[in-house]
Amino acid sequence: MRAILVAGKGLLELVREWQLLLLVVATPLAFLVITAMGYSAPLLVTHPILVISPGDGDASLVAELKAQRYADGRPVFDLSEPSDADAAQAALMEQSATALLTISPDGASVTIAGDALYPRFYRASIILESIVYDHVDRLAGRPEAVRIVQKPVFGAGPHTEFDLYAPGMILFGLLMIIPQTAMLVAREVRWGTLRRLRLTRLNASELLGGISMSQMAVAVVQVVLAFAAALALGFNNQGPLWLAIVVGLIISFSAIGLGLLVACFVENDGQAINVGSTVMMIMVFFSGAVYQLPPLTVFTLAGHQIGVFDLLPATHGFLALQQVLTYGAGLREIAFRLGVTMVLSLLYFALGVFAFQRLKMRDQA
């Protein structure tokens, strides 16, 4: 009962400070809008390729490149010949062309040039190298030793770059509850509210449970609005939306637990915001939501490789969210990741309650 009263008090304070509430709820939406504006192109694009082939070069290689098609029938490459080498270099620098393919007069040498920092060149060069190597092997009469056949784990996949990056941006926004939760707890200490609450025999689990309930209410609004905004911006959802919402709420619960833990080691709400934001950024980057990280496997559990970064609930939460939204996974496919996220969330929450009772509540007795 006392935890419910604390939750009501927390929600009332958040409504009064609507600017803070708006910041936490609207930030995921802002991230999604920016991502949609910058990454709206199809994931599988037709790459404009410049081809310089003095003389006849190797017409069969050029024909093979022209024949490449995606599963939906779209051409992989759009081949054209530049007016001269300077025009080709200018097109590469302006990124109006993805790569420059230079074939020697006898067709014995093929050079692929482009901007190594340009993501589309990286993807196109992999396809080009594979085709060129296979072509050279056939010309040399070498038998095909290995054939790599790609088969997706799930039946669906990302259609656009936005589909690929949106789950990470949603995670980024949901983890903003970490500094907010830490700030709300630290403020109770600074205002002296905690000392007055102690007169009612309020314990740490009731106080932090009430604050957590108020933050979960905010998380429900945040998660629903984030998914609604993603769909409105053109995200191609592949899985059950209700399952994605459940994953989002569990991620939010883990963020609340981390916020409680941060509040145990700060002196005021200013420190809580700073330290909480640092913890949030660590969670975002080490979860793989922004950059793909090496596995750093330590052991295997139930057939799943467990690495150093898997000690963070955000790592499993992001993978579960991505698999549902982008690849159409169901509850069965993400059960392990979802369960680990929940266990780690409960662990961090329990650590937060224990540390708060030892480090803060005793000082207010």
N, C-alpha and C positions, 0 to 999 in steps of 0.2 A: 504493500500500500504506500509506504513512504517513497519507494522508487517511482511510483506513478506520479506522486505529488512533485517530486524533483523533475520528472519529465515534463509535466505541465508548466512548471516554473521556467524550465529551459526553453520551451517552445514560445512562451509568452515573451521572454527576453529577445528571442530571435525575431519575432514579429515586430517588436519595438525597434530593433536594429535591422530594419529591412534592407539597408545597404549591404550589410555583411551577408545576409541571406541571399540577396540577389547576386552577389559576387560568386558565391559558391555554386548556386544553381545555374547561373548563366555562363560560367567559364567553360564547361564542356560544350555548350552550344557554340561559343566563340571559336574553340578549337576545331570543331567540326566544320564550321563555315570557312575558316581559313584553309583547312585541308581540302575541302571540296573545290575551292577556288584554285588551289595550286595543283591538285592531282585529279582532275576530272577526265583526263584522257583515257581511252581504252587501254587495258593492260596489254593486250596483244595488238600491236599497231603494225601497219605496213611501213617498213623502214625505207626511206629514200636512200638508195645506194648509188654512188657515182662509180662508173667503170671506165678505166683507161686501158685499152687493149690495142697497142700499136700493131698494125698489120691485121692479120686475121685472128691472132691470139688463139684462144681456145673457145670456139663458138659453142662447143658442147657444154662447157662449164657455165657459160652465160645462160644457155637455154635451161640448164638444170636449176639455176637460181630463179629464173622467171617462173618455173613450174612449181615452186614451193608454195604450198597452201596451208592455212590453218584448218582446223576441224570444221569450221563454219563456211569454208570456201574462200575466204578472203586471202589475197596474195600476201606472202610474208615480206617480199621485197618489191620495190618500185625502182627499176634500173634505168639509169640515164647516163649519157656521156657528156662530161663537161667540155666547155670550149677550149680550155687549156689548163695547165697545172695550177696556175695562179688562181683561176676561178674555182677550181676544186678546193684549194686550201681555204679560200675565203668562205666557201659554203660550209666547210667543216667548222670553221671558227664561229660562223653565225648560227650553227646548228640547224641550218636548213637542209643539210644532208647528214645522215647518221654515220656513214663510213665511206671510205674511198678504197676501191678494189683496183689494183694495178696488176695486169696480166702481161707477162713478157711475150714478145712476138712468137716464140715457139711454144708458148703455153706451159713451159717447164717451171716457171717461177710465178708465184702469186703473193702479192703484198696487201695486207689489210691495214689501213691507217684510219685514225680517228682520235677523238678526245677521250682519254682513258677515264676522265672524271665525269663524263656524260653517261648517265645511267642507261640510256637507250643504246649507246654504242657498246656498252658492256654486254647487254643482252643480245644485240645483233651479232657481235663478233663471235660469241659462242656458237651461234647457229652457222655463221659463215665458215668458221674453222672446221666444224664437223662436216659440212658439205664438201669443202675443199679437200680435206684429208681422205674422205671416202672416194672422191673423184680421182685423186692421185693414185690411190691403191688400185682402182680399177684400170687406170691407164698402164700401171706397172705390171698388171696381171697378177697382183697379189690377192689371194683368197680372203674373203671376209672372215676375220678371226672372231670378232665379237660384235654383236648387234645389241644396242641398248634400246629397250622399249620402255617408254614412260607410261605408267598406269597410275592414275590418281587414286589416292587412298579413299577419298570421298567422291561421290558422284557429281558434286558441284564444285565451284571454285570462284575466285574473284573475276569480275568482268571488267572492272576499271581499277585504276590506281587508287581511287578513293575507297573502293571495297577492301583493298589490301591494308590501307593505313587507318581507316576509321576506327576499328576496334582498339588500336593503341591510343588514339586520341580520347576515346571514351574512357579508357582506363585512367589516362592522365587526369581527366576532369574529376572522376570519382574519387581519386586519391587526395583531392584537395580537402576532403573531410579531415585528414590527419592534422594539419595546422589549426583548423577551426576547432576541433575537439580539444586539442591541447590548450588552445587559448581560453576556451570556456571553463575548463577545469582550473587553469592557473588563475583566472580572474576571480573565481570563487575564493581562492586563498588570499589574493591581494585585497579584496574587498572586506575580508573578515567574515564573509558569509559562512565559511566553513566552520569557524569557531562557534557561531550561533547555532548552526545545524547540529553540531556535536552535542548541544544541550538536549536535543531530542533523542539522543542515543542512536543517531544515524551512523551506520557503519559504512565502510568503504564500498562494499558490494552494492549497497542500496543507492549510495550517491552516484557511483560510476554507472550502475545499471540504469538509473533514471536519466543521466546525461546521454547514455548510449541509446536509450529509447527515443529521446528527442532527436538525436542525430539520425537514427534510422528513419524517422518520419521525414526528415529532410532528404535522406537518401532515396526514399521511394519516389518523391517528386523529381529529384535529380535524374534518377535512372530512367523513368518513364519519358521525361522531356528529352533526354539525350538520344534515346532510341527513336522517338518520334521525329526529332530534328534530323537524324541521320537518314531516315526514310524519306523525309521531305526534300533532302538535298540530293537524292538520287542513289542512295545506297541500295545495293541489290542484296537483300537479306535472303539467305539460303536455308536457314534453320527455323525451328520453332521460336517465335518471339517470346513466349512465356518462359522458355528455358533460359534465353538470354537475359531476361529481366531477373530471374532467380540468381544467375551467375553474377550479375551486376550488384545485386543486393548483398551477396556474400562477400564480394570484393569491398563493398562499402563497410560491411561489418568488420572486415580485417583492418580497414583504414581507421575505424573508430578505436579498435584495440591498440593500434600503434599510436594513435593520438593520446590515449590514456597513459600509455607507457612513457611517451615524451613528457607529459605533464608532471611526471614524478621527479624529473631531473632539471626543472627550470624554476626560476624564482618569481617570474611575473609573466603577464600575457604577451609582452613584447618579445621576450626570449622564446616563449612558446611558439609564436608565429615563425620566428627565424629558424629555430631548431626543427620545428614541424615541417617547414618548407624544405629544409635540407633532407630530412628523412623521406619526404614525398618524392623528391628528385632521385634519390638513391633507389627507391622502389621502382620508379618509372624506368630508369635506364637499365637497372639490373634485371628487370623482368623480361627484357627483350622486346618491349613495346615500341621502342624507337630504333634500336640497333640490334641485329642478330648477334648473340654472344656465343662463344664456344661452350660446349656442354660441361666440361670440367667434371666428368662423371666420378663420383666417389663410390657408389654402390648401386645395385639393382634391386628394385622392390616391385614385386608382382609383375615382372617383365618390363618395368619402366626404369630407365636410367635416371638416377637421382644425382644431381650435381650440387656444387656449392651454392648456386643461386636459387636452388629449389627449396632452400630454407625460408625463402620469402613467399608469403601467400600470394603476392601479386604475380609472381612467375606462373604459378599454376592457374590463377584466375584469368590471366591474359590468354594463355593457351586455350582454356576452356571457352572463353568468350569468342576468340578468333575462330575456333573450330565450329562453333554453333552458327555464328553470324556469316562467316565467309565460306565455310565448306559444308554447311548443312548437317553437322553432326547432331545426333540425338543424345538423350540422357545416357544411354548405354555406353556410347563412345567416350563421353567426358566424365563418366562416373568416378574414375580414379582421380582425375585432376580436381573435380568438384569436391570430392571427399577430403583430399589433402588440403585444399584451400580452407575448408571449414574447420578441420582439425587445427591447422596452424592459426587460424583466426581465433579460435577458442583458447589456444595456448597463449597467444599474445594478450588476449583480454584477461586471462587469469594472471599472467605475469604483471599486467598493469594494476589489477586490483591488489595483488600481494604487495607490490612495490609501493603503491600509494598508501596502503595501510601502515606499512613500516616507516616510510619516509615523510609522509605528510599528516596523516591522521593523528599520529602520536604527538606530533608537535603542537597540535591544536587542542589537545586534551586539557 
